[in-house]
Amino acid sequence: MPGRAQCLDIIDAQSGEFPLNAKTNCLTAAQLQTGQRYETSLVFSREDVERYCALSGDRNAIHANVEAAQLRFPGVPDIIVPGGLLQIAITGIFGTQFPGDGSLGLVFTPERLRKPVCPGETVNVVIEVARIRGELVELDVAISNAEGASIGGAKSRVLAPDKGYQEWWASRQAAG
């Protein structure tokens, strides 16, 4: 069963803060290799959409009103998940899972989503290492629906954490 969007689940519901003891990875560029992949599934709720829209100021009616969504995208069963919400969920993966904590996002270039995503629908994300130059890691992102049909993609560049940061991170994990 797919998890909810990790970037929202990591935030503590009570405090609204990112807990330092949240499960993360911390891979240096030396631990990555071209072709290495990370796969996950995301599912967004209507509450995720509402929170994102409130935070971002996105007041597009297709994100709040089913009738508006259906006028823009005939046949959709619900409101539309903002593309920006999907993008931040993916960049959240870069900073928590692959490469992980300590990564610095430099560039995220999404392509237009080919099909709208509605709350409750599963989105599969495959992140693949395309190239490594020093600590710079270039990633290809493939996004598909539950049936496996491509709905979009992206290219990204991140600076992976260095060995010193990874040692600090490991000591925090051991203590926490």
C-alpha positions as a LaTeX table, in Angstrom:
\begin{tabular}{lrrr}
\hline
Residue & $x$ (\AA) & $y$ (\AA) & $z$ (\AA) \\
\hline
Met1 & 0.00 & 0.00 & 0.00 \\
Pro2 & 1.50 & 3.35 & $-0.96$ \\
Gly3 & 2.39 & 5.86 & 1.69 \\
Arg4 & 1.21 & 9.43 & 1.79 \\
Ala5 & 3.50 & 12.08 & 0.43 \\
Gln6 & 6.59 & 11.81 & 2.60 \\
Cys7 & 7.29 & 15.51 & 2.64 \\
Leu8 & 4.04 & 16.13 & 4.52 \\
Asp9 & 4.21 & 13.06 & 6.76 \\
Ile10 & 7.61 & 13.99 & 8.13 \\
Ile11 & 6.24 & 17.21 & 9.64 \\
Asp12 & 5.03 & 16.64 & 13.20 \\
Ala13 & 1.24 & 17.11 & 13.24 \\
Gln14 & 1.24 & 18.68 & 16.72 \\
Ser15 & 4.18 & 21.07 & 16.53 \\
Gly16 & 4.26 & 21.66 & 12.77 \\
Glu17 & 8.03 & 21.15 & 12.91 \\
Phe18 & 10.44 & 18.75 & 11.28 \\
Pro19 & 11.62 & 16.34 & 13.99 \\
Leu20 & 15.36 & 15.71 & 13.97 \\
Asn21 & 14.74 & 12.04 & 14.69 \\
Ala22 & 12.65 & 11.44 & 11.54 \\
Lys23 & 13.98 & 8.47 & 9.54 \\
Thr24 & 16.25 & 9.74 & 6.80 \\
Asn25 & 19.14 & 8.53 & 4.68 \\
Cys26 & 22.43 & 10.32 & 4.07 \\
Leu27 & 24.29 & 9.07 & 1.02 \\
Thr28 & 27.44 & 10.76 & $-0.26$ \\
Ala29 & 28.16 & 10.95 & $-3.99$ \\
Ala30 & 30.81 & 8.26 & $-3.49$ \\
Gln31 & 28.08 & 5.88 & $-2.28$ \\
Leu32 & 25.93 & 6.50 & $-5.37$ \\
Gln33 & 26.43 & 5.12 & $-8.86$ \\
Thr34 & 25.06 & 5.96 & $-12.27$ \\
Gly35 & 21.88 & 3.98 & $-12.88$ \\
Gln36 & 21.09 & 3.58 & $-9.18$ \\
Arg37 & 17.37 & 4.03 & $-8.54$ \\
Tyr38 & 15.03 & 4.98 & $-5.74$ \\
Glu39 & 11.35 & 4.15 & $-6.11$ \\
Thr40 & 8.38 & 5.21 & $-4.02$ \\
Ser41 & 4.65 & 5.80 & $-4.28$ \\
Leu42 & 2.86 & 8.92 & $-3.14$ \\
Val43 & $-0.80$ & 9.52 & $-2.39$ \\
Phe44 & $-2.10$ & 13.01 & $-1.61$ \\
Ser45 & $-5.23$ & 13.74 & 0.41 \\
Arg46 & $-7.63$ & 16.66 & 0.06 \\
Glu47 & $-6.13$ & 17.96 & 3.33 \\
Asp48 & $-2.65$ & 17.89 & 1.74 \\
Val49 & $-4.02$ & 19.97 & $-1.15$ \\
Glu50 & $-5.69$ & 22.44 & 1.24 \\
Arg51 & $-2.51$ & 22.82 & 3.32 \\
Tyr52 & $-0.36$ & 23.33 & 0.25 \\
Cys53 & $-2.75$ & 25.88 & $-1.27$ \\
Ala54 & $-3.00$ & 27.80 & 2.03 \\
Leu55 & 0.80 & 27.90 & 2.39 \\
Ser56 & 1.56 & 28.72 & $-1.24$ \\
Gly57 & $-1.32$ & 31.11 & $-1.85$ \\
Asp58 & $-2.47$ & 29.00 & $-4.82$ \\
Arg59 & $-6.16$ & 29.84 & $-5.09$ \\
Asn60 & $-6.82$ & 28.18 & $-8.46$ \\
Ala61 & $-10.39$ & 26.83 & $-8.26$ \\
Ile62 & $-9.41$ & 23.45 & $-9.77$ \\
His63 & $-7.65$ & 22.67 & $-6.47$ \\
Ala64 & $-10.73$ & 23.33 & $-4.33$ \\
Asn65 & $-13.85$ & 22.88 & $-6.47$ \\
Val66 & $-14.78$ & 19.64 & $-8.25$ \\
Glu67 & $-16.98$ & 21.45 & $-10.78$ \\
Ala68 & $-14.10$ & 23.73 & $-11.78$ \\
Ala69 & $-11.74$ & 20.76 & $-12.02$ \\
Gln70 & $-14.20$ & 18.88 & $-14.25$ \\
Leu71 & $-14.70$ & 21.89 & $-16.51$ \\
Arg72 & $-10.94$ & 22.13 & $-17.03$ \\
Phe73 & $-10.33$ & 18.36 & $-17.13$ \\
Pro74 & $-13.52$ & 16.56 & $-18.24$ \\
Gly75 & $-13.97$ & 13.19 & $-16.56$ \\
Val76 & $-11.82$ & 13.75 & $-13.47$ \\
Pro77 & $-13.52$ & 12.48 & $-10.31$ \\
Asp78 & $-12.25$ & 15.12 & $-7.89$ \\
Ile79 & $-10.21$ & 18.28 & $-7.43$ \\
Ile80 & $-6.70$ & 18.44 & $-8.93$ \\
Val81 & $-3.53$ & 18.04 & $-6.88$ \\
Pro82 & $-1.32$ & 21.10 & $-7.60$ \\
Gly83 & 1.77 & 20.29 & $-9.66$ \\
Gly84 & 3.79 & 22.27 & $-7.13$ \\
Leu85 & 2.70 & 19.89 & $-4.35$ \\
Leu86 & 3.96 & 16.93 & $-6.34$ \\
Gln87 & 7.22 & 18.80 & $-7.02$ \\
Ile88 & 7.89 & 19.57 & $-3.35$ \\
Ala89 & 7.12 & 15.97 & $-2.41$ \\
Ile90 & 9.78 & 14.83 & $-4.88$ \\
Thr91 & 12.35 & 17.41 & $-3.76$ \\
Gly92 & 11.56 & 16.34 & $-0.20$ \\
Ile93 & 12.70 & 12.85 & $-1.18$ \\
Phe94 & 16.03 & 14.31 & $-2.33$ \\
Gly95 & 16.57 & 15.89 & 1.10 \\
Thr96 & 15.40 & 12.96 & 3.21 \\
Gln97 & 15.85 & 9.70 & 1.31 \\
Phe98 & 17.85 & 9.86 & $-1.92$ \\
Pro99 & 20.58 & 11.04 & $-1.62$ \\
Gly100 & 19.15 & 12.18 & 1.73 \\
Asp101 & 19.83 & 14.49 & 4.62 \\
Gly102 & 22.40 & 17.16 & 3.86 \\
Ser103 & 21.65 & 17.24 & 0.13 \\
Leu104 & 21.37 & 20.68 & $-1.38$ \\
Gly105 & 18.93 & 21.09 & $-4.24$ \\
Leu106 & 20.37 & 23.22 & $-7.03$ \\
Val107 & 17.98 & 22.73 & $-9.94$ \\
Phe108 & 14.61 & 21.03 & $-10.37$ \\
Thr109 & 13.20 & 21.22 & $-13.88$ \\
Pro110 & 9.82 & 19.53 & $-14.19$ \\
Glu111 & 8.06 & 18.85 & $-17.44$ \\
Arg112 & 4.36 & 19.56 & $-17.75$ \\
Leu113 & 2.21 & 16.82 & $-16.25$ \\
Arg114 & 0.48 & 14.95 & $-19.06$ \\
Lys115 & $-2.48$ & 13.94 & $-16.92$ \\
Pro116 & $-4.03$ & 15.50 & $-13.82$ \\
Val117 & $-3.66$ & 13.81 & $-10.44$ \\
Cys118 & $-6.57$ & 13.75 & $-7.98$ \\
Pro119 & $-6.48$ & 13.19 & $-4.22$ \\
Gly120 & $-6.39$ & 9.50 & $-3.36$ \\
Glu121 & $-4.68$ & 8.48 & $-6.62$ \\
Thr122 & $-1.34$ & 6.73 & $-6.43$ \\
Val123 & 1.63 & 8.43 & $-8.08$ \\
Asn124 & 4.73 & 6.31 & $-8.63$ \\
Val125 & 8.07 & 8.10 & $-8.59$ \\
Val126 & 11.34 & 6.64 & $-9.87$ \\
Ile127 & 14.49 & 8.68 & $-9.28$ \\
Glu128 & 17.57 & 7.53 & $-11.17$ \\
Val129 & 21.16 & 8.76 & $-10.92$ \\
Ala130 & 22.01 & 9.99 & $-14.42$ \\
Arg131 & 25.47 & 11.39 & $-13.78$ \\
Ile132 & 27.89 & 12.09 & $-10.92$ \\
Arg133 & 30.60 & 14.77 & $-11.03$ \\
Gly134 & 32.32 & 15.20 & $-7.70$ \\
Glu135 & 29.53 & 15.89 & $-5.18$ \\
Leu136 & 27.15 & 17.04 & $-7.95$ \\
Val137 & 24.52 & 14.41 & $-8.69$ \\
Glu138 & 22.24 & 14.69 & $-11.71$ \\
Leu139 & 18.92 & 12.87 & $-11.33$ \\
Asp140 & 16.21 & 11.84 & $-13.77$ \\
Val141 & 12.71 & 11.59 & $-12.32$ \\
Ala142 & 9.94 & 9.52 & $-13.90$ \\
Ile143 & 6.36 & 9.93 & $-12.65$ \\
Ser144 & 3.62 & 7.44 & $-13.49$ \\
Asn145 & 0.10 & 6.61 & $-12.37$ \\
Ala146 & $-1.00$ & 3.40 & $-10.62$ \\
Glu147 & $-1.40$ & 1.67 & $-14.00$ \\
Gly148 & 2.20 & 2.51 & $-14.89$ \\
Ala149 & 1.37 & 5.09 & $-17.57$ \\
Ser150 & 3.83 & 7.98 & $-17.65$ \\
Ile151 & 2.34 & 11.26 & $-16.47$ \\
Gly152 & 5.46 & 13.37 & $-16.24$ \\
Gly153 & 9.09 & 13.66 & $-15.35$ \\
Ala154 & 11.82 & 16.01 & $-14.25$ \\
Lys155 & 15.55 & 16.56 & $-14.21$ \\
Ser156 & 17.35 & 17.68 & $-11.11$ \\
Arg157 & 20.81 & 18.49 & $-9.79$ \\
Val158 & 21.71 & 18.18 & $-6.15$ \\
Leu159 & 24.90 & 18.42 & $-4.15$ \\
Ala160 & 25.15 & 15.23 & $-2.14$ \\
Pro161 & 26.36 & 15.54 & 1.45 \\
Asp162 & 30.08 & 15.20 & 2.01 \\
Lys163 & 31.77 & 12.69 & 4.33 \\
Gly164 & 32.03 & 15.20 & 7.19 \\
Tyr165 & 28.29 & 15.91 & 7.10 \\
Gln166 & 27.52 & 12.20 & 6.85 \\
Glu167 & 29.64 & 11.53 & 9.96 \\
Trp168 & 27.75 & 14.26 & 11.85 \\
Trp169 & 24.44 & 12.81 & 10.63 \\
Ala170 & 25.44 & 9.28 & 11.67 \\
Ser171 & 26.38 & 10.49 & 15.17 \\
Arg172 & 22.95 & 12.16 & 15.51 \\
Gln173 & 21.22 & 8.97 & 14.38 \\
Ala174 & 23.16 & 6.92 & 16.93 \\
Ala175 & 22.32 & 9.39 & 19.72 \\
Gly176 & 18.66 & 9.79 & 18.84 \\
\hline
\end{tabular}
